[in-house]
């Protein structure tokens, strides 16, 4: 198939294709990081809007709705502090669940109000298992009270809070109060113990009973205190600026994802850089100093790409995973406002909003559902990689290196190349991961698949574009080219399936043989059986079709006594 000589394919040279492969490998290696941290970031987005589009759940309160609560001008500080307490409940739920997701834990924290237990007398939160069942003893109460740690402790030890202490309810307090409250409470316990001992020495039964009750109360406080993920400042910030607060939380999670991605990127990119520069050094293209410097630079670039792919990918993943939430929220808000405008009371308006919200959830657009499904794949990472690669092409265009036509051609080639590389990496990574087991097989398979995907796509893209650029290409020739491309695609798929089958069968057979031989060697060592050891080790050599000079100790001794050379 002839290629149009006017097609400036050299603009994307071999080095750029290698860089693309590295970026694809890094993106695929970081896919798991993007999934975990993206799902964690989504928890904060749900807390802001109050809608989990993926599960179809609507929260009783959201950070956004709390921020719109009415405030009495004559009692503004008290009103806002109370409302900040609700913001703390919602924010705490999101923060705890985000950390559980990052840590790979299955349990989730829920507000009592969000599971139908509105105004629960004891608990603000519960922890539920993977099936949504409340875990026994997990109930907790949030108490963002007091002007400082001492005031907080005083309120917790007041009669008003006896019901929580008597029921052994966990009391979550602001993290900026926690350490100081614990210290003050320990000092109080020590003081009461001294007072109790003094009362016992005096034989004052009334005083003994009083100090015993006080001591027991403070010991319960010490036992049930729990540090919140939020501070007083966080709670008030979430109350007054919910969007900015959420942005800060998502950015923090994205940064953590980026740090993890940078480590992974440095590992993958560093490995590829070592191989690439070692080959160049042995071929005489680089000296050792140049190879070392280039290796360090390449590893740094991979780490940077790993950070960007994971950080931005996590944000993209969180938005895709909750796609449709805005539509659901808007439907509920519109129904509420319309009902109020028609003279309905708040209860009726709220019911209308619930109905509209349910309808919006059930009729969520196919696009939103597709985005939610794609968020569970490596697409978020791939989007970032495509953006980076096409950005390089745009830079050439804006600097005048290429014209508009070349820009479109190269952007198309970069995009399709990355997509094919990513799909190849996933397919071969899964295949070899299954055959070889463990992460090594997945990484090796991913790299092989990425190379095959990019080479094949780049080859056919180059040829197809070159052919289609012919100004007077006859219709018959176009049909022939398209048919050849279609046939080539079918052939590539067949070759891929055949290679996967052959590699799987070969590696599986080798793996079984190695396992059997190694088990026999272990048994021989345990039994101190030299002949069995040699025979088991020989079976590995024979698997590689090598000739053996001896198969047991007797043959070995005869070989040693003969003039024949011992071949290692």
Beta strands, then each sheet from edge to edge (+ up, - down):
strand 1: 51-52
strand 2: 57-58
strand 3: 108-111
strand 4: 125-128
strand 5: 140-142
strand 6: 170-173
strand 7: 225-227
sheet 1: 1+ 2-
sheet 2: 3+ 4-
sheet 3: 5+ 6+ 7+
end
